[in-house]
Amino acid sequence: MTDPNRLAARTLGDSGPRVVFVHGLFGQGRNWTTAAKALAEDGHRVTLLDLPNHGHSPWTDRVDYGDMAEFVAAELALLGEPVTLVGHSMGGKVGMLLALRWPELLRGLVVVDIAPVDYPETGGRTDDPDEEESPFAAFIAAMQAVDVGALQTREDADRALRDAVRSPMVRGFLLQSLVRDGQEGWRWRLNLETLARDVGELRRFPEPEPGAHYDGPVLWIAGANSHYVLDDDRPRMDALFPSTRLVRVKNAGHWVHSEQPEVFLETVRHFLDGVERRDGLRQVEE
């Protein structure tokens, strides 16, 4: 990645309706590869983006939803046609903001386990006052504490993260951003310093312009075991995105697409079929 104004992107499929995936905090486009391959085989062109400060995309001097939405909007504009955007967590908030500001770039929106609300640093959205709702600051601190210069293997890093990141699945997810550059040794592909400073901004959802709303089709996929999308969030969701359908996936938490990949994929496929049928009818009518 050499252009500081462009996001790293990878596209699967040569033709068909466009789908763009946007990852969450600590992620990268490659996290969506399995789903992207399946949708490409279905006849879609699927683009996987790395958000700023993640993966192969440029690092910036702040972490801000408005900036991220502008980066993604610029990439979508270059594709030359509206897309269906799928965004998880932080990427879902980026997608929501983009839909409200540049609706012409989208055919539809899929939001995965996040709501258009501000989240507390700890607790507040669960029945357990001791349960941490957003452990991301602790995850950043744990990654910063890893002595990458002393690492011999990835397993060493896994052991170093265990106390702070108890889930093997989440540790594996974080470690995807730990890479070895030949004789240079190990390094994180995450801009941990800036993420640590601005993680509070990621808990927020920028206040939309008065009266802003996105009228296109929106699918909300939430993990049934997650506390990121609550019944109390629905009025806000419907006010900003009046054509919303909410699906809760059983036996899944915040990383619903990793915990229930087959259910997630079939749910997205069904939504894409509806979006594409709607567009086909509209073209016939015109």
Secondary structure per residue as TSV (DSSP state, phi and psi in degrees):
chain	resnum	aa	ss	phi	psi
A	1	M	-	360.0	114.0
A	2	T	-	-117.0	-23.2
A	3	D	-	-85.6	115.8
A	4	P	T	-69.6	-8.4
A	5	N	T	-104.7	4.1
A	6	R	S	-122.8	143.9
A	7	L	-	-84.9	148.2
A	8	A	-	-67.7	136.1
A	9	A	E	-144.9	148.4
A	10	R	E	-136.4	132.8
A	11	T	E	-118.2	133.1
A	12	L	E	-112.7	137.3
A	13	G	-	94.5	144.0
A	14	D	S	-102.5	-15.8
A	15	S	S	-156.2	171.2
A	16	G	S	104.4	173.5
A	17	P	S	-58.4	144.1
A	18	R	E	-89.2	138.3
A	19	V	E	-127.8	135.2
A	20	V	E	-123.9	129.7
A	21	F	E	-104.9	136.5
A	22	V	E	-127.0	122.3
A	23	H	-	-79.2	173.5
A	24	G	-	-95.6	-172.9
A	25	L	T	-57.1	135.1
A	26	F	T	75.4	0.5
A	27	G	-	-93.3	-168.9
A	28	Q	-	-162.1	164.9
A	29	G	G	-55.7	-34.7
A	30	R	G	-62.2	-18.3
A	31	N	G	-59.9	-23.1
A	32	W	G	-98.5	11.0
A	33	T	H	-58.7	-43.6
A	34	T	H	-61.5	-48.2
A	35	A	H	-64.1	-39.3
A	36	A	H	-63.6	-42.9
A	37	K	H	-61.4	-42.0
A	38	A	H	-64.6	-43.2
A	39	L	H	-69.7	-34.2
A	40	A	H	-64.2	-38.7
A	41	E	H	-66.3	-26.0
A	42	D	T	-75.8	-11.8
A	43	G	T	107.4	26.2
A	44	H	-	-109.7	156.3
A	45	R	E	-99.1	117.9
A	46	V	E	-116.8	122.6
A	47	T	E	-109.0	131.7
A	48	L	E	-108.7	120.2
A	49	L	E	-104.8	144.4
A	50	D	-	-97.8	122.5
A	51	L	-	-71.1	161.1
A	52	P	T	-53.7	144.6
A	53	N	T	72.1	13.7
A	54	H	S	-137.7	152.7
A	55	G	T	55.2	-132.5
A	56	H	T	-97.6	6.0
A	57	S	S	-81.6	161.5
A	58	P	-	-66.1	152.4
A	59	W	-	-87.3	146.1
A	60	T	-	-121.7	173.3
A	61	D	S	-89.2	2.1
A	62	R	-	-157.2	160.2
A	63	V	-	-111.5	113.8
A	64	D	-	-147.3	134.0
A	65	Y	H	-63.7	-37.7
A	66	G	H	-61.6	-43.4
A	67	D	H	-62.7	-45.6
A	68	M	H	-63.2	-41.3
A	69	A	H	-63.2	-37.5
A	70	E	H	-65.3	-42.6
A	71	F	H	-58.2	-48.1
A	72	V	H	-67.0	-41.2
A	73	A	H	-58.7	-40.0
A	74	A	H	-62.9	-39.9
A	75	E	H	-67.7	-40.7
A	76	L	H	-65.4	-38.9
A	77	A	H	-61.1	-34.4
A	78	L	H	-70.8	-20.8
A	79	L	H	-71.8	-23.3
A	80	G	S	85.6	1.8
A	81	E	S	-156.4	155.2
A	82	P	-	-63.8	152.8
A	83	V	E	-126.4	164.1
A	84	T	E	-96.4	122.2
A	85	L	E	-103.0	132.8
A	86	V	E	-115.4	121.3
A	87	G	E	-132.1	132.8
A	88	H	E	-104.0	133.0
A	89	S	T	53.4	-116.9
A	90	M	H	-53.2	-42.2
A	91	G	H	-64.7	-30.0
A	92	G	H	-67.6	-39.1
A	93	K	H	-67.3	-37.7
A	94	V	H	-59.8	-44.6
A	95	G	H	-63.5	-41.2
A	96	M	H	-62.2	-47.1
A	97	L	H	-62.6	-41.4
A	98	L	H	-61.6	-43.5
A	99	A	H	-61.8	-37.6
A	100	L	H	-72.7	-29.7
A	101	R	H	-96.5	-34.8
A	102	W	-	-132.9	63.9
A	103	P	G	-61.6	-24.7
A	104	E	G	-66.4	-15.2
A	105	L	G	-84.0	-9.7
A	106	L	E	-118.5	144.5
A	107	R	E	-94.3	-31.0
A	108	G	E	-167.5	168.6
A	109	L	E	-137.8	133.7
A	110	V	E	-117.4	120.4
A	111	V	E	-109.2	126.1
A	112	V	E	-110.5	108.5
A	113	D	S	53.4	54.9
A	114	I	-	-159.3	154.1
A	115	A	-	-124.4	161.8
A	116	P	S	-82.2	60.0
A	117	V	S	-138.2	168.2
A	118	D	-	-85.9	139.4
A	119	Y	-	-107.8	143.2
A	120	P	-	-71.4	157.4
A	121	E	S	-65.6	-42.3
A	122	T	S	-141.8	147.5
A	123	G	S	57.8	-161.2
A	124	G	S	88.5	-24.0
A	125	R	S	-122.2	14.8
A	126	T	S	-131.1	166.6
A	127	D	S	-78.4	-14.9
A	128	D	-	-99.7	109.1
A	129	P	T	-64.8	-16.8
A	130	D	T	-92.8	-4.5
A	131	E	S	-84.0	128.5
A	132	E	-	-83.5	119.6
A	133	E	S	-75.8	-39.2
A	134	S	-	-125.7	88.4
A	135	P	T	-83.2	13.7
A	136	F	H	-66.2	-34.6
A	137	A	H	-61.7	-39.4
A	138	A	H	-66.4	-36.4
A	139	F	H	-64.4	-42.9
A	140	I	H	-61.9	-46.1
A	141	A	H	-60.6	-39.0
A	142	A	H	-65.9	-39.9
A	143	M	H	-68.4	-39.4
A	144	Q	H	-64.4	-29.0
A	145	A	H	-79.0	-14.3
A	146	V	S	-68.5	127.2
A	147	D	-	-82.0	88.5
A	148	V	G	-64.6	-27.0
A	149	G	G	-68.1	-21.7
A	150	A	G	-97.7	-4.3
A	151	L	-	-69.5	137.2
A	152	Q	-	-104.2	-37.5
A	153	T	S	-138.7	165.9
A	154	R	H	-64.5	-30.5
A	155	E	H	-62.9	-32.7
A	156	D	H	-60.5	-43.0
A	157	A	H	-67.3	-38.6
A	158	D	H	-59.3	-45.0
A	159	R	H	-63.2	-37.6
A	160	A	H	-66.4	-25.5
A	161	L	H	-92.3	-10.6
A	162	R	T	-59.9	-40.6
A	163	D	T	-64.1	-39.2
A	164	A	T	-87.5	-27.9
A	165	V	-	-124.6	92.9
A	166	R	-	-75.4	-27.4
A	167	S	-	-78.5	122.0
A	168	P	H	-59.0	-35.4
A	169	M	H	-63.1	-45.1
A	170	V	H	-68.4	-40.2
A	171	R	H	-59.7	-44.2
A	172	G	H	-60.7	-38.7
A	173	F	H	-63.0	-46.9
A	174	L	H	-63.8	-39.6
A	175	L	H	-71.1	-12.2
A	176	Q	T	-63.3	-22.1
A	177	S	T	-93.0	4.3
A	178	L	E	-97.5	118.9
A	179	V	E	-128.5	157.8
A	180	R	E	-114.3	124.7
A	181	D	-	-106.3	79.3
A	182	G	G	51.1	-126.4
A	183	Q	G	-76.9	-7.6
A	184	E	G	-74.6	-18.1
A	185	G	-	88.6	-164.7
A	186	W	E	-86.5	149.2
A	187	R	E	-155.8	159.4
A	188	W	E	-91.0	137.9
A	189	R	S	-84.1	9.0
A	190	L	S	-103.8	140.2
A	191	N	-	-81.7	75.9
A	192	L	H	-62.7	-37.0
A	193	E	H	-62.0	-47.3
A	194	T	H	-72.3	-37.5
A	195	L	H	-62.0	-41.0
A	196	A	H	-62.3	-42.2
A	197	R	H	-67.4	-38.3
A	198	D	H	-107.6	11.3
A	199	V	H	-59.7	-28.3
A	200	G	H	-61.1	-34.0
A	201	E	H	-64.3	-30.6
A	202	L	H	-73.8	-17.3
A	203	R	T	-78.1	-18.0
A	204	R	-	-86.8	166.0
A	205	F	-	-125.9	120.9
A	206	P	-	-56.1	138.2
A	207	E	-	-66.2	120.3
A	208	P	-	-68.1	163.8
A	209	E	-	-61.6	147.4
A	210	P	T	-53.8	130.0
A	211	G	T	80.1	0.3
A	212	A	-	-66.5	139.0
A	213	H	-	-161.3	157.6
A	214	Y	-	-116.0	120.1
A	215	D	-	-90.8	-7.2
A	216	G	S	-70.6	170.6
A	217	P	-	-68.2	136.2
A	218	V	E	-131.6	129.5
A	219	L	E	-109.6	126.5
A	220	W	E	-106.2	121.5
A	221	I	E	-112.7	119.6
A	222	A	E	-122.7	146.1
A	223	G	E	-77.0	130.6
A	224	A	T	-63.1	-24.7
A	225	N	T	-95.0	4.2
A	226	S	-	-95.6	155.6
A	227	H	S	-110.2	15.9
A	228	Y	S	-82.7	-23.0
A	229	V	S	-127.2	107.3
A	230	L	-	-105.9	162.6
A	231	D	G	-59.2	-32.5
A	232	D	G	-67.7	-16.8
A	233	D	G	-81.3	-16.4
A	234	R	H	-60.7	-42.7
A	235	P	H	-57.2	-40.5
A	236	R	H	-66.3	-42.5
A	237	M	H	-59.6	-46.8
A	238	D	H	-69.7	-31.4
A	239	A	H	-67.3	-40.6
A	240	L	H	-85.7	-30.5
A	241	F	-	-133.9	79.5
A	242	P	S	-66.4	-17.7
A	243	S	S	-104.1	58.2
A	244	T	E	-104.3	137.3
A	245	R	E	-119.5	128.5
A	246	L	E	-106.5	127.6
A	247	V	E	-121.0	126.7
A	248	R	E	-104.9	126.2
A	249	V	E	-96.8	123.0
A	250	K	T	-66.2	151.5
A	251	N	T	57.1	38.0
A	252	A	-	-141.0	144.5
A	253	G	-	-106.4	-140.9
A	254	H	S	-66.5	-35.1
A	255	W	-	-93.0	59.7
A	256	V	H	-59.1	-35.7
A	257	H	H	-70.9	-23.0
A	258	S	H	-90.5	-32.9
A	259	E	H	-81.3	-31.3
A	260	Q	S	-135.4	65.9
A	261	P	H	-63.6	-36.4
A	262	E	H	-69.7	-43.5
A	263	V	H	-64.3	-43.5
A	264	F	H	-58.2	-48.7
A	265	L	H	-62.9	-44.1
A	266	E	H	-66.4	-34.0
A	267	T	H	-66.7	-42.4
A	268	V	H	-66.0	-42.4
A	269	R	H	-57.4	-45.0
A	270	H	H	-61.7	-41.5
A	271	F	H	-64.5	-45.5
A	272	L	H	-60.7	-39.6
A	273	D	H	-58.8	-43.3
A	274	G	H	-65.9	-42.0
A	275	V	H	-61.8	-44.0
A	276	E	H	-72.7	-34.1
A	277	R	H	-65.4	-41.4
A	278	R	H	-62.1	-44.0
A	279	D	H	-66.1	-36.7
A	280	G	H	-63.9	-42.9
A	281	L	H	-64.8	-40.1
A	282	R	H	-63.0	-41.3
A	283	Q	H	-64.9	-37.5
A	284	V	H	-64.9	-43.1
A	285	E	H	-65.2	-34.5
A	286	E	-	-75.2	360.0
